[in-house]
Amino acid sequence: MKPMRIMAIACIAIALLLFTAGCTQQAGTTTATPGATAAPGTAAPMKEIVIGYQPSTHQMAYITAMDKGWWQQDLAPLGVVKVSDKVFPSGPSEMAAMQAGELDVAYVGAAPVLTSLATGLDAKIVAGVNTQGSDLVVRNDLDYKGPESLKGTTIATFAAGSIQDTILRDWLKKNNVTPDKDVTISPMAPGDAVTAILAGKVDAIFLPTPSPSTVVNQGKGKIVVHSGEMYPNHTCCVLVVSGKLIREHPEIVSQIIRTNEKAVAWNEQNIDEAAVIYANKTGAKLDDVRASLHEWDGDWNSDPNLIVSPVLDYATIQYNLKYIKAPLTKDQIFDLTFYKKD
């Protein structure tokens, strides 16, 4: 066979191979490394956003924005047709739902995010939500004189891996009280924990607002320690976004943060009306909500740069508690590129 003919056949074969290889990738998709942002126009439109939250005044910004229609209004220009929500009793169950693909965005305590990231959750913290804001409430007849006076008691709080569980256990250990030996820690949803202390079934609760005020207002307990006294300036709730949303629709992530900040600013200027909106959404008693907003030691703040250190500390605490197999790094937990400080 002549050399020229052989070369021509070889060129045709190579061309056919390249064409076939090109056809094996689906139209409209891109091959990208994890964490890379999809090229404009390649990702499928995000028609619906599902946001997870908990019935706590820590997450009032989400509730206000939903009531005002701001989520729908602000995200519609970006192609979002529907914004819906799912409510959870505490962070661990909320993160389980996110890991199962049921949530795109979550308002949730930082600690359960860490336990989920350690077991494969594809998501990042993109903004803060609040700091502090939980209280230790004991029965009126319990003579509280410090952490050691809790020995022999039963304390109801959120499930293992939650912010409250993590902070409570760490605080007890630092004050020579051994969890699960000197003190019984009973995991409960907030409503169950409140019911338990009202009925005298537990000696204390450690919960986020407004639950502590509910117990105090019914004359069944007293606040003896704010969470900020256990761990000063500690992070509580954060804003978590799925990796898919980050990679394919970064413009939506940026707008979610802006809408949250708008709601925080409105709440701070209209606290009484914000309390009414919260009570209507959650079914909480308005007097309890208002009391909690005056009694809490918390603060709403979106800047994720302020919470990096305490969240990394939580990772170390959770490692020491054997909740995770290894401490997580900053890059494994956060994506700080979306938050823009005015």
N, C-alpha and C positions, 0 to 999 in steps of 0.2 A: 504494500500500500504506500502511495506517495506521501512524503513528509507533509506537504501542504494539506492533503486530505485528512491525515491523522490529526493535525493541529485544529482543523475546522471542526471535526467531530468532538474533540476535547473541549473546545470553547462552548459548543452547544450544550454539552453535558454539564459543564460548570454553571452555565446560565440557568438551565432547568433546575439544578440543585439549589441555587440561590433563590429562585422564584418560589420553589416549594417550601423552603425554610421560612420565607417571608410570609407565606400564607398560613403557617401553623399558629401564629399569634393572632388572637381575636381582634377584630376591628374595634378601635376606640379604647384600647387598653395600652398601658405603658409598663415596661419592666423597670422597676426602681428598687433601690436598696431601702431597707426599713428606715423610716424617719424622713425619707425624701418626699418633697412636695410634688404632687402630680402636675404635669404641664397644663396650662390653661386650656379648657375645652375637652380634655381627655376623660375627666371623671364624670360619672353619671350624676345628674342633678339630684340634690338632697331635698326631696319633697316634704318629708316629715322629720321633725326633731322630737325625740322623747327625752324628757328631763326627769331625773330622780331627785327627790327631796325628802326631808323629815319634818314632822310637825314641831319645830323648835324656832324660837325667836331669833336664833342664830342665822336662820335662812329666810328671814323676812323679805330680803331683797327679791328673791325669786318669786315669793307669793305676791308681793306688790306689783311686780312687773307683769305677772300673769293676770292679775285682776284689772290692771290698767290697759291690757291688750298690747303692751309694748313688745313682748316677744314676737307676736305675729306681725305687728306693724314694722318692727325693725328688721326682721329676717325675710319678709316677703320680697323686697327688692333683690334679694340674693337667691330667689327661687324656692324658698320654703313656703309650702302651702298650708301646713298644719303644724302646730306646736302642742304637744300633749304632755301629761306628766303622770308619774307613778309615785305614790307615797310609801315610805318604809318606816318601820318602828325604830331602826337603828342602822348604823353604818355597815356592819358585816353582811346583813341580808341585802342591802342596797348594792354593795360591791359584788355579791354573788350574782345579782341580776345583771349588772353591767358586764361581768365576765361571761355571762350566758348570751350576750348580745342584745339584751332587752333595752338598754339605755345608750344614748349618744352622749349625754351630759349628766353630771351628778354633782349636786350640792351634798357634801358628805364630810365627815371627820377625816383628818389626815391619816390617822393610824390605820383604819381598815383599808385605806388605799394601799398602804405599804404591804400589808399581808397579801393583798390580791396581786400587786405587782410582783411580789416574790414568787407567786405561783402562776405567772404567765399572763396577767391582765395587760392588754394592749391599750394603754392610755397614759396620759400625763396630767400632772397638776399644772394649770396654766394661770391661775390667779388665786389669791386668798379670798376668804369670805368673812371670817371673824376670828378674834382672839379671845381666850378665856371664856367665862360665861356659864360655868357649871358650879353647883353648890352641893356640899355635904349637909344633909338635913338629918337630925337625930330626933328620936321621940322626946317629948317634953320632959319625961321623967328620967331620962338618961343624963347623969351628971358628967357632962363632957368637960375634961380638963386638959385635953391634949390627945394626940394620936394613941398613946398607950392605954387610954381609958376606953378604947374601942375593942380591946382584947375580950374575946368571948362573945362578941356581938355578931349579928348577921347583917350585911350591907347589900342592898339590891342596887345593881347598876347595869349598864349595857353589857352585851356579850363580849367574850374574850376577843381581843384584837381591836376593840373600839377605843376611841380617845379616852372616854371615862375610865374604862377598865385599865388601860395602859397607865394613865396618870395616877389613879388610885393605888394600884399595886406598887408603882415606883415610889410614891410618897410614903406608903406604909413601911416598905422595906428600909427607906432612908431614916425612918423614925423607930427602928427596932421592933417593928410589928410584922410578923411573917404571914403573908396572905395564905389562905387555905389551911393554916395551922392555928395561928392566934385569932384569926378572923375568918368567918365564912363569907365568901363573896358569891352572891347569887345572881346569875345573869337573868335579866328581865327586860321586857319592853317597857317604855315609860309609863303607859297606863297601868300595866300590871304592877309595877314597882310602887306607884302612888297608891293603888288599891291595897297593896300589901302593908305599907306603913300605916295607912288609915285604919286598917283592921288589926294592927298590932302583930302582924305575922313576921315582920322584920324590924330591926332596931334602927336602921338608917337607910337612906338612899343617897346616891351620888348621881345626879342627873343634870342635863342642861336646862336652861330656862325655857318655858315658864313653869315646869313641873315643881320645882322647889316652892314657888309661891303658892301653888295650889294646895300643898300640904300645910304651909304656914297659915294661909287664909282660913283653913278649916280648923285651925287650932290644934293640929295633931303633931306638930313638930316645930323645930327651930333650926335656922341656918347657923352652923357653927364654923364652917370653913368655906371660903370661896376658892375656886380652882386656881385663881391667880396667886393665892397664898401657898398652894401646893407646888406650883410651878409658875413663877412670875413670867408674865407676857407670853404664855404658851399659845401656840397655834391651836385652833379647834377645827372649824370647818374650812374646806377648800373647794375650789371649782375644778372639776376633773372632766376632761374631754377625751373621747375615744381616739385612738391612733388613726383610725380610718378618716375621721373628720379632720384631724390635723393635717394628714397627708393630702387629702383630696379637696378639702374646702377650707383652707386657712382663712379666707375672708369671712366665713361664718363664725369661726372661732373668735376672731377679732371683734366682731359685732356682739357676740354673746358677752364678752367682757365689758364692752361699752354699755350695753343695756343693764348689766348688773350694777355698774357704777352709777348709772342714772337713777336706778331704784334706790340705791343706798343713800344718795344725796337727797332724794325726795323723802325717804323715811326720816332722815335726820331733821328735816325742816318741817315735817308733818307727823310727828310721832304719835299723836293721839289718833289721827285718822288711820295711820299705819297699823295701830293696835286693833282698830275695828276691822280692817281688812283681814288681818291675821286671824282674829277670833271667828269671823264669818267663814273663812276658808277651812279652819281646822276644827271648829266646834268647841274651842277652849272658851272658858268664861272670861269675859272682857276685863273684869276686875283683876283676875289673876294675871292676865297679859300685861295690863298697865302696871301692876305692882312689880312684876318681874323686870320690866324695863327700867324701873327706878332702883331696884335692888341689885341688879346684876353688876358684875365687875367686867363685863365684856365690852368689845368694841368691834365695829364693822370696818374692814379694811381690805381692799382688793390687791394691793401691791404684793406680788409673790416674792419679791426680793427680800422682804422683811421676814419671811417665814422659812427661808432655806435652812438656817441654822437649827431652829427648834425641830423641824421635820426630820432632819438628819439625826438629831438627838433621839427622836422617837424610834428611828430605825435601829439605833444602837440599843435602846431600851427593849424593843421587841426582840432583838437578837438575844439579849440577856435573859429575857423571859421565855426564850425558845419558841416564840411565835413564828419567826422566820429563820432560815438556815444560815443566812449571811447578811450583814448590813448592806443596804442599798446605797448607791452613789447618787450624787446630785443629778447627773445626766440621766440616770435610770428613772428618776422620780419627776423631774421638772422639764417643762419647755417654757423658758422665760422670754421667748422672742415675741410673744403676742401682746404682752402688757406694755402699754405706752403711757408713761406718766405725763400728765398735762403740765 
